[in-house]
Amino acid sequence: MSVMKKAIALLITFLVFEGCNTIDKVNPLERNTYIKFYGGTDGNEADDIAPTADGGYILLGKTLRDGKKFLDLIKTDALGNTEFYNQMRWVSGNAILPVSDGYLIVGDSIKQLAGGKTLTSILLMKTDLSGNHVFSFSYGDPLVNHQGKALTIDQNGDVVILGIRQSGIDQDQSLVLKVSLADLSAPQWVQTYGLLDRDYEVTPHIIEDPAGHFIWSSSAIKVIDTNAETYDDIVDSYITIDVVNANSEHINQQKIGDLVPANYFVKDIHKGSYGYTIAGITNDTDAGDRDLFFCRLDNFGNIIAGTEKKYGFTGDDEGLSFTYTYDGGYLVLASMTTTLEQGNGGKDIYLAKLDPFGNLEWENLIGGSGDEVGSAVLQTSDGGYVLYGTQSYQGASMMFLVKTNKEGQLIE
């Protein structure tokens, strides 16, 4: 099958939805839901999305072409129509933050080494409002890989970056550094946090509270064996909630799942009207299945007793994200492997609406016969939702933007 035919097939298969989720040929101006695709001639993958001041969206993704990696920066209007689509070579983005005069992106700068090897450094890049490069700042060293995962603007107007310091010898550490936009010669400070026998995987968000504390969450993972048939790692994992002052060691670190044999993996953290909420995956169930896990934290990152929630879930640990909703609840975006009896086959988008106490209000599946994996979700001004992710079909992949109604459906 040609690349163009694959791209067309991607669109067709995504439109094979359950009943009320079938798209009609209607002018987008006449409806409040839509599907848009971006890329399609190469391997594309969605990373992050943010709303823009004009009511549209800025999308961050990547393209793999001829063994080379490109950063994709796409600006859309409120209906998902492309306003610009820029690409940058040998860089990769993981998170994006709109500012008054452009966009800040954190990710990786990729250096080619002898023998086909690569070395990555943390990249902070700024573009103007048209997506044109303004400046780049990188941090790393010649011996180990560094990756930028999340960023925020602190109370002084400086950028605080959450990342990973990777090494084939030492364990992967979480890393926080502060960069002044007025002086890009070097970070103002850098702190690393690690465990002797575990690798850290961090959330795509780091948050500063009014007192100047920074909070994020991590999965603390230890490889304990290897599956002899699949060669997959068998791991032990628990969740940490990490709280630090500027340029300090931990001032609080709570743990979830460290005292039980089951695994806990955190996928996201957000600030709410009071405290924080984390979401992840656990197999700490009576049946040993994988469940969606939710937990609320107080303003200092302590676990609020009685707020832990688990939901029966046959999903995957990729593509899990959530957002707060206007009614104080949550909308969870995940990827679920389905059958034709249960869904549309392959991996489908799973949406779950929770009330402020974490009780399930409704759930939906959206997808086609290919694989759909979500990256991020936002609630829109009309109460609906925008889902950003990647669809793969027969070796081709594209980025998609889906706008649903308030019930997570594609048809009003």
Protein Blocks (a to p, Z undefined) as FASTA:
>chain_A
ZZklmmmmmmmmmmmcghjlcccdddfklpcbdcddeejjbccddfbdcddfkopacddd
dddeehiacdddddddfkopafbdcddehiacfbdcddfklccdddddddddehhiacdd
dddddddfkopafbdcddddfkbccddfbdcddfkopacdddddddfkbccddddddddf
kbckbcfbdcddddfkbccdddfbdcddfkopacddddddddfbdcfklopacddddddd
ddddehiacfbdcdehklccbdcddfbdcddfehcadddddfbdfkopacdddddddfko
pacehiaccdddfbdfehiacdddfkopacddddddddfklmngpjddddddddfkopaf
bdcddddfbdcddfbdcddfkopacddddddeehiacdddddddfkopabZZ
